[in-house]
Amino acid sequence: MDDENTESGSHGEPRPTHTLDVAEPLPELHTPHRRRRMIIWIGVTVVIIDLCALPIAYYYAFEFGTNLTTQDIFGIITGIFGLISFTHYAFRSLKLFRGKVAPKWRPVGWSRWGMLEFLHINLLLCITAFEIELIIGTIPHHPWVRLVAMPSPTICFYFGFLLCGTAVLTQMKKRLPFNMSSTPKGSLWKPALLAFVEDGGGIEGQGGVQYREAVMKRYEVSPRFRRMILLLSWIWGLGLIFIAVVSTILIILLNVHIGFGVGWGLPWAFSAVYSIMTVMVVKSQLRKEKAEWREKAAASASSSAATV
């Protein structure tokens, strides 16, 4: 996506109708109130415990503290793994599909039942991928521990290639063959990260359709916002692929018991550090964006006054 401010045409192609020379307000993004932010942070913590800490804790506790067979241990782990996260996914699905509430939460312009937003469908595909790994790894009488250690790297591989792939398609100005949340089929590709920001803020952040509209408008009119989304897509995409490769190599090379903990834990530790860095980058870029917008608005006002 180039740095001109653009507006989607009939097929979603950019048209240079909005520019920074127009003194219009910068679209405000919904910010969750303090209580909601607290709930989100608690939810993130619970998900990390559910998908990372509990499998590691159960494995080592049962492996070295009981006489259970490895197959029994993984039977317990796979039985409880992801229960909290999958429950949240189910409630998320209800928001998108229930006729009475769906119009408040669905992507902009969606009216048909059963249409999945971009984040929702990719979560489903990712869940399917690592569940297949767990099933295959635990079927044998002597489970393949190294394969069962791969779900976290698999998540990183999936989203890493997704972010990089959509960044490439965005820069190549290819067109979408399907709806990408609020971006309709036939429009120019946008980074997957933009859809994740829209979907996460719309559902988990409680912003609803109004938030989705504001995100799309912000991306349309703000060059710095577009650059930030594309840059973070590359940073996260390449970073996730890197840590997935490193984790996979360590799972193969290290002692099987050590490799299990590394495989489940290292990608999450990496993502935590990356998340902190991302927050710092985003805050800095948004401050610069608002400063640029104020300067352009002031310049536009001065130009208009001089013309009069």
Secondary structure, 3 states (H helix, E strand, C coil): CCCCCCEECCCCCEECCCCCCCCCCCCCCCCCCHHHHHHHHHHHHHHHHHHHHHHHHHHHHHHHHCCCCHHHHHHHHHHHCCHHHHHHHHHHHHHHHCCCCHHHHCCCCCCCCCCCCHHHHHHHHHHHHHHHHHHHHHCCCCCCHHHHCCHHHHHHHHHHHHHHHHHHHHHCCCECCCCECCECCCCECCCHHHHHHHHHHHHCCCCHHHHHHHHHHHHHHCHHHHHHHHHHHHHHHHHHHHHHHHHHHHHHHCCHHHHHHHHHHHHHHHHHHHHHHHHHHHHHHHHHHHHHHHHHHHHHHHHHHHHC
